[in-house]
Amino acid sequence: MEKNIIIGTIAVASAVLIGGAIYQASNSREIELKSGEGATQEQKEALFREELKDTSKYSFCLGQAKIQTAYTDPVLNSNGQIDYQSKELLVLDKQRNRFLVLGIEAKYTNKGTVAMPMGDLTTNVPIDERGTISEYYSKNEAPIRIDYGSNSIFTVIDTREKNWVISNLDESQKVSPAIGCPGVFALDNAPGKDLLAGSDNILIDRECEMSDISGKYSGEFSYRCTAVDYRQAESLMDEFKTKDELYKTKDLTPFDSSQEKPEINDASAGGQTPEPEKSQANPENVQDLLQQIKDDMKADQTSN
C-alpha cells in the first residue's frame, strides 16, 4: 500500500513538473513573440499590425509628395525638367511624435537635352529618364517623413532600392533619381506654407533652390496628407505590400533604339564660315558622344 502511495506521489509530482515545464515554455514563447524575438517575419508583421490598432499610440494619413524642378548644368551644357510624385501611407507614432512611411509608390521623369559641340556642329542629345518604385516597410525599417519633435519634413525618402531609374544615356544600368530638392524643410505653420493638424490634415509648400556639382535646380516641393482610419490603412498596407512583391520581380525594359534622333544645329548658319570638322563621330550614337565630351573635359582639366 505504501509502495502504491509512493508511486502515485511520484507520478503526480512528475505531472506537475512536466506541466510546469510546458507552461513555462509556452509562456516564454509568448513573451518572445510579443517582443519579436524568435518570431517569423509574418508573425512580427501580424504583431505590428495588431499594435497599430491602438488609437492612443497611432494614427494614419494618406500622403502625396510632388517635386517639380527645372535644372541647368553649365559643365555638360544640359537642361531639363524633373517631375517626381509619390503616394505614401504614413503612420503617426504619437510617443515619438513623428510620421513614418509604411508604404510608398513613386514615379520619376527627367526630360531635357545635353548640347555637345562636335567641331563646327552642336549636337543636342535628348535626355529621357524615367522610373517607378514600390516599397513596403516593416516596423524597424520605416523611413521618417515628418518629425514633429524637430519641426521638420524630409523632402526625399531614403528607399531601400537606391537605383531605380533607367536612362537613354546609359542603358546598361539603372541610376538613382536626381530629385533636385533633397534635404529638410523646417515647419512653422507659416501662412501660405504650412497647415499642420496632427494627422488629420497636412499641407506643406516650399520653393526648391539649390546648386551642386550636377547643376542648378529651381522648382517647388509640396506635400499633402489626409487622415485615414485603421481599416483604410490596413487595406493600403496590403496594397503596398503586394506592389512591393511585384516590383521585386519587375524587369525594367531598356529604351528602344529607334527613339527620336538627336537634333543637329549647323554652326555655319547665318553666314558664318564653317571650320573643318574635328570629329567624325556618329551623332546618332549617344554613348560615343557622351564619352567623347567626357574625354575632352578630362583633357582640358589636365592641360590646366
N, C-alpha and C positions, 0 to 999 in steps of 0.2 A: 504493500500500500504506500509505504513511504517512498519506494522506488518510483511508483507511478506519479506521486506528487512531485518528486524531483524532476522527472522527465517532463511533466506538464509545465512546471515552473520554467524550465529551460526553454521549452517551446514558446511560451508566452513572451519571455524575455527576448528571444531571437526575433519573434514577430515584431516586437516593439522596436528593436534596433533596426531591423530591415525597413519597417515603415518609416521610422525617423530618418533613415538614410535616403529613402525615396523622396520624402517630403523636403529634406534639405537640398537634395539635388534639383528637385523641381523648383524650389524657391530660388535657388542660386541661378537656375536657367532663366527664370522670370526676371530676376534682377539684371542679368546680363543683357537680356533682350531690351529691357527698358533703357538701359544705359547705352545700348548699341554694340556692346562687346559680344563677340561670338555670333552675332546675327548676320543673316544673309542680306544682300542689298535690297531684296524685295521686302524683307522684314523691317529693315531700317526705314525704308520709304513708307511702309504702312504705319509704323510708329510715328513718323514725322507728320504724316497726313492727319493722324488722329490728334496729334499735338496741336496742329493748326486750327482745329475746330474751337479752340479756347479763345473766345472773342475778347477776353480780358487781356490776352497777350498778343493777339494777331488780328490784323485786318488786311484787306486786299484792294488793289485797284488795277485797272487795265490801262497801260500806258502806251503812248506813241511819241517817238522821237523823230525829229526831222532836222537835217542839216543840209543846207544848200549854199555852196560857196563857189566863187569864181577864183581861178588862180592863174598866175603867170610865173614862168621860170625863165629868167633872163639868160641863164647859162646854156640851157638847151633850146632857147627860143621857142618855148612851148606855152600853150594856154589852154584852158578848158573850163568845163562846168561840172562840178561834183554834186551828186544827189544821193543822200543817204537817208533811208527811212527804216524804222523798226516798230514792231508790235511787241509789247512786253507784258508779262504778268508780274506785278510787284506785290510783295508781302511786307507789311509794316511790322517789324519786331518792336513792340512797344517798350520792352525792357531796355533794349539797346538804342531805341529811338532812331532807327534807320530803316530805309527801304532796301530790300534785297530782291534781286531778279531771279524768279523761279523758272522763267522760260522766255526765250527771245527768238523772233523771226525777223531777219534784217535783209535788206537788199541795197545794192550799191551800183552806181553807174558813174563813169567818168568819160565825157565826150569832149574832144578837143583836137588840137593839131600840134605838131612839132615841126618847125621850119628848119630845114637843113640845107645850108649852102653847099653846092656842088659845082665848083668852078664858076662859070657865068650863069648858073641856074640856081634857083631856090626851090627845093622840093618840100612841099607841105604834106607831111605824112600824117594821116588821121590817127588819132588816139581813141581807142574804143575799149574800155574796161568795164566789166560787169561781174556781179557775183551775188549769190544769196547764201544765207546761213540760217540754220535752225538748231537751237540747243536747249536742253532741259537740264536743270541743275538740282543736285541733291542738297541736303541741309548744309553741309560743311563746305560746299564749293560755290554757293550762290554769290555772284558779284554784287557789290554795292552800287546803287544808282543814286540815292539821295540819303544824306546823313544830316538829320535834324540837329544832332549834337554839335556838329561843327558848322551848321547852316550852309551846306554846300551840295551841289549836284555835279556828278561826273558826266561829262558830255559823251564819252565813249566807253562802252562796256568792254571789259577785258575778257573776250571769249576764249574758250578752250582752243578752238581752231584759229590760229593766227593768220594763215594764208588761205583765203577763200575767194580770191578774185582772179579771174582769167583776163588776159590782156592780148590784144592783137600784136603787141610789140614783143611779146615773149610767150610763145605758145607752149614752150617746153615745161613750164612750171607755173603754179599758182603763186600769187603775190598777196601781200597784206594791203588792205584798202588805205588810201591816203585821204582820210576824212576831211582834213583841213580845219578842224575845230576841236582839237584834243585838249584835255585839261579839266579844270574845275572852275565853276562859277559860284560866287557867294550868293546866298539867298537872303533877301532882306525885306520881302513884301513891298518893294518899291512900286509905286503906281506905274502901270504900263509895262512892268517887268515880271512881277510875281504875284500869284494868288495861291496861297498855301492854306489848306484847311484839312490838316491831318491826312487821311487817305481818301477823304470824300471828294475833293476837287483840287487838282494841281494844275496851274497854268504858269509856264515859265518861258520867257522870250529874251534872247540875248543876241548881241551882234558879235560875229566872229572876225577878228582882225589879228592875223599872225603872220610871221615870217620865219622861215628856217632855211636849211641848205637846199631844200627842194623848191623854194619859191615863196611867193607872197599869196596869201589867201584872204579873201574878203567875202563875208556872207552872213548867214543867220542860223541860229540854233533855237529850236522851240521844243517844248515838252508838254504833253497833256496826259493827265491820268484821272480816270473816273472810277469811283468806288464800285466794287462788285462784292457779292456775298460769298460765303464759303462754297455753296452749291455751284455757283458760276465759276469760282476759282478752281474747284476740283475738275470741272469739265475742261477748263482751259489747260490745267496741268496735264490731263490725259492727251489733249490735242498737241501740246508742245512736246510731250514725251514721244508720241507717235511720229511727229515730224523729225525729231532728233534721230530716231532709229532709221527713218527713211533717208535722212541726209547722210548718215554714215555709209550708206550703200550707194550714194549718188555718184555718178561718173560725169564730171564736168566736161562738156563737149568743147573741143578746141574751135577756134574761129575758122570759118570757111575761107579757103584761099582765094575764092572768087569775089571777095569783098571789094568795095569801091577802091579804085586805083588812086594813088597819090596825085594831087594836083601839081602841075609844073608851071611855075611862073618864069617867063623868059626875062632875064635881066636886061636884055637888049631892047626891050620895048621902050618907046618914047624917043627913038633916035639915038640911043646910046650905042657906042661901038662895042660889040661883044669881045671879051677876052678869050684867048684859046682855052678850050676845055682842059681842066686839070684832072678829071677823073672820068672813067668810062663805066662807073658803077651803074648797074641797072636800077633805076628809080622804083621799079615795082617790087624789088626785094627789100623789104623793110628792115630785116635784120642786118643786111650788108650796110645799109645807110646808117643805122644806129651805131654799128661797130666802127664805121669809118669816122663818124663825128666824135666818138669817144676817144679814138686813137689820136685824132687831130688835137683834141683838148689836152690829152696827156703830153703830146709833143710840145704844145705851147707852154704848158707848165714847166716842162723840163728845160726848155730854152730860156725861160725867165729865171 
